[in-house]
Amino acid sequence: MKKIIPLGMMFFCILFNYTILRDTKDVLVVTARGSSAEIIPFLKTWVNLPMAVGFMLLYTKLANVLSKQALFYSVILPFIAFFGAFGFVLYPLSNYIHPQAFADKLLNILGPRFLGPLAIMRIWSFCLFYVMAELWGSVVISVLFWGFANQITTVDEAKRFYPLFGLGANVALIFSGRTVKYFSNLRKNLGPGVDGWAISLKAMMSIVVLMGFAICFLYWWVNNYVPLPTRSKKKKEKPKMGTMESLKFLVSSRYIRDLATLVVAYGISINLVEVTWKSKLKAQFPSPNEYSSFMGDFSTATGIATFTMMLLSQFIFDKYGWGVAAKITPTVLLLTGVGFFSLILFGDPLGPGLAKFGLTPLLAAVYVGAMQNIFSKSAKYSLFDPCKEMAYIPLDEDTKSYSFELFLDPRNLVAPSTFIELDLHFLVQVKGKAAIDVVCNPLGKSGGALIQQFMILTFGSLANSTPYLGGVLLVIVLAWLSAAKSLDTQFTALRQEEELEKEMERAAAVKIPVVAENESGNGSLASGSPLNQTPGDSSSSPSEASTPRNI
């Protein structure tokens, strides 16, 4: 417990910060003057992805020259410094450092369909915050925390305590959601003319900085006062694979193709709905404080739903099996997505009926979209991720080593459980990227954004693209369900084959002594049996005498 409690506290602080940063980044870029939710697809593809690649290249070089502790501090301290500086320096100066007039001039020339790309330049400091918040999720959670946890825990400890980290993560989600809600409502108690969002932002960034220093202290304490487990220094040689080799490896295996389809389909589907929902969210809550307050409630509800689903997931696996569990997430996303897009497309005819419940079509779409995101993400964390990792267990070691560690989107590594039989120490290595990491993760993250960019530039706006986005969502989710069904058949066959092999191995390990009939007709053990040997008996060969037998 001397090791696990500090790790749990570190994870709580990291996830607490991540929820605040995730909610705040959306408020900044969506509600800013001259911006909207249409900025998000362009931001993810043309800013976030290149900076993520650049960071990982820099991290790889630093890992070659710095010690593990120096590397940890060198990575996390710039994050802490930036978020503190943003709340107290960059945001107060945003009216002076953002080129609003120049962006307005370009927008008049290029037209409204270029609002998203131009907004990146218009609110560049907010976009930088967006990217740093995204990197906190992928770098601090995945690389720093899980890398450190895997270094200091044994496999047996990981089996016992990693699932508890997942539950603790959702508790952090609930508390941080309440924190965002509280500070977002400060505006109600302030006088006229006061920038309530600036005060809320300073308070939340102060908490982020304090939590960041707490993470550093806990890391220092563990390194100095907790004995680390000894590990074998022998490293397995793994061939490095380029993009073409990764593609060939993926295409050659139906099993891996189906797994790839699951990850890519989720990334595209959730992006298609989420960005459209955030555009409606801004229309309903145009004020940053109102938007942020709603996101605080959203994060709390997501934490509660995920916590509940994690408690139910074991029952679902035991009662209905892998196949049903794997199909729940796409089914939930499809049903809630149909309801969300239906409210957007047919909101006016439904208006009189919704008015009886005190709802407008816009507010109903916001609530249904929120439910869609809450249920989809809770199903993903509690069912989709475990299903995906369980699917790797029956694979042969070569396939598993290429794909398991690299298929995973590290930000989703909240509650690893059954797949911990693998070498967790290697799970979050930066080097040796291969197979699915090279192909599927970028497709899953950027596929939805690229589709939305194409739609926006073709039809002029996100609102005009809604019917077509709904059609694309339907096609993607149906492909997802088909891949899950195919994978269920293959997974079941592999599991049965594995169980049969284990039974054969157990049967082969049982050696029944041969009973020979002597001249008097009585049965006795054969003379070659080790039970008939005495310490001085040399009738058996040395190899036989030294070989243990199970009777």
Secondary structure, DSSP 4 states (H G I P E B T S, - for coil): -TTHHHHHHHHHHHHHHHHHHHHHHHHHHHHSTT--TTHHHHHIIIIIHHHHHHHHHHHHHHHHHS-HHHHHHHHHHHHHHHHHHIIIIITTTHHHHS-HHHHHHHHHHH-GGGHHHHHHHHTHHHHHHHHHHHHIIIIIIIIIIIHHHHHH--HHHHHHHHHHHHHHHHHHHHHHHHHHHHHHGGGGGSPTT--HHHHHHHHHHHHHHHHHHHHHHHHHHHHHHSPPPP------------HHHHHHHHHH-HHHHHHHHHHHHHHHHHHHHHHHHHHHHHHH--SHHHHHHHHHHHHHHHHHHHHHHHHHHHHHHHHHHHHHHHHHHHHHHHHHHHHHHHHHHSHHHHHHHHHTTT--HHHHHHHHHHHHHHHHHHHIIIIIHHHHHHTTTTS-HHHHHHHHHHHS-GGG-S---GGGGS-GGGTT-SS---HHHHHHHHHHHHHHHHHHHHHHHHHSSHHHHHHHHHHHHHHHHHHHHHHHHHHHHHHHHHHHHHHHHHHHHHHHH--PPPEEE-TTS-EEE-TTSGGG--TT--SS-HHHHHS----
